[in-house]
Amino acid sequence: MRKLVSSGSPLEEPIGFSRACRVGNMISVSGTAPIKNGETTCVGDVYGQTKYCLELSIRAIEEAGGKPTDIIRTRIMLTDISRWEEAAKAHGEQFSEIKPACTFVEVSRFINPDWLVETEIDCVLGQV
């Protein structure tokens, strides 16, 4: 069984991706940018963008049949790694009990220069 979850992004069709993809008991969430109603949200705010990206990802996980406790890995990509603590605060608020494996990395840029962060999440269902 393969279940695809759409974000409604106009980029999904030309790029050929889904917000999340579930196969069996695994869910992977694509790189999630801070886009709300077609616009960048929380411009200049790493904490706000991270929090929003994680919320979007969790909604996709739930739509695919998962729950936050199924999350086993998160990836936080930042354009300025010196601001990692802002992203870590948002991550910690969401995952302090779950404690998935987590990686923070610096990237040179994203598609939109207003995006300071993108997140990715992987899940295995039924682990808790």
Residue pairs with C-beta under 8 A, 6 or more apart in sequence:
1 22
1 23
1 24
2 21
2 22
2 23
3 21
3 22
3 23
3 64
3 65
4 18
4 20
4 21
4 22
5 18
5 19
5 20
5 21
5 22
5 60
5 63
5 64
6 12
6 18
6 19
7 18
7 19
7 32
7 56
7 60
9 19
9 35
10 38
11 17
11 111
12 18
12 19
17 30
18 30
19 29
19 30
19 32
19 56
19 60
20 27
20 28
20 29
20 30
20 57
20 60
20 61
20 63
20 64
21 27
21 28
21 30
21 64
22 64
22 65
22 66
25 124
25 125
25 126
26 122
26 123
26 124
26 125
27 61
27 64
27 65
27 66
27 70
27 122
27 123
27 125
28 120
28 121
28 122
28 123
29 57
29 60
29 61
29 119
29 120
29 121
29 122
29 123
30 120
31 77
31 118
31 119
31 120
32 53
32 54
32 56
32 57
32 60
32 118
32 119
32 120
32 121
33 40
33 53
33 110
33 111
33 112
33 115
33 118
34 40
34 41
34 42
34 48
34 49
34 52
34 53
34 115
34 116
34 117
35 41
36 52
40 112
40 114
40 115
41 48
41 49
41 52
42 48
42 49
42 51
42 52
43 114
44 116
45 86
45 116
46 78
46 80
46 83
46 86
46 87
46 116
46 117
47 86
47 87
47 89
47 90
48 90
49 115
49 116
49 117
50 76
50 86
50 87
50 90
50 91
50 117
50 119
51 90
51 93
51 94
53 117
53 118
53 119
54 74
54 90
54 91
54 94
54 119
54 121
57 119
57 120
57 121
58 68
58 94
58 121
61 67
61 68
61 70
61 71
61 121
61 123
65 125
66 123
66 125
68 94
68 95
68 98
69 98
69 127
69 128
70 123
70 124
70 125
70 126
70 127
70 128
71 95
71 98
71 100
71 121
71 122
71 123
72 100
72 101
72 122
72 123
72 124
72 127
73 100
73 101
73 102
73 103
73 121
73 122
74 91
74 95
74 100
74 101
74 102
74 103
74 119
74 120
74 121
75 102
75 103
75 105
75 119
75 120
75 121
76 84
76 87
76 88
76 91
76 102
76 103
76 104
76 105
76 117
76 119
77 105
77 106
77 107
77 110
77 117
77 118
77 119
77 120
78 84
78 87
78 104
78 105
78 106
78 107
78 116
78 117
79 106
79 107
79 108
79 109
79 110
79 115
79 116
79 117
80 106
80 116
81 104
81 105
81 106
83 116
84 104
87 104
87 117
88 104
91 102
95 102
100 121
107 118
110 118
